Amino acid sequence: MGGSLPQSVLFCCDHNAVRSPIAEGLMKHLYGQSCYVQSVGVYNDMEIDGFSIAVCQELGIELARHRSRSFDEMQEWGDDLSAFDLIIALSPASQRRALDLTRLFHLHVEYWPILDPTDLGEARSQKLDAYRQTRDQILTRLKERFGPRTQP
């Protein structure tokens, strides 16, 4: 079953356009104000992915206003990685970057191997199915890690 809910979680992936925004949105949806949640990417070279917006909207989660940012931008804007209790990396590249940036902090970095749906499927319906699979993988991992939903 789930573990205790940390006070703050940072999700990270490659571009902060698909997996980490989905994880951020799902975490906020499930646990609301019980935990401070943000997301970041190794790079900020893409906007939020339209399929990510669509599959989260199916669950009543709004991602359209999400603005992608990188680890570098996060630090430039004054956000301190050491302020987070937990970093959850959703891609190998983001795990490496998170471990590199936190090597001087006593901060736990978890790696969740989550499917990257961006190159899967050709038809719109196939792409949506791939993004749903990614969303559902994240949802399952969140519930396994942190327990049942605390928000109504």
Helices and strands as residue ranges (DSSP letters): E 8-13, H 19-31, G 32-34, E 36-41, H 50-57, H 71-76, G 81-83, E 86-89, H 92-101, E 108-111, H 124-146
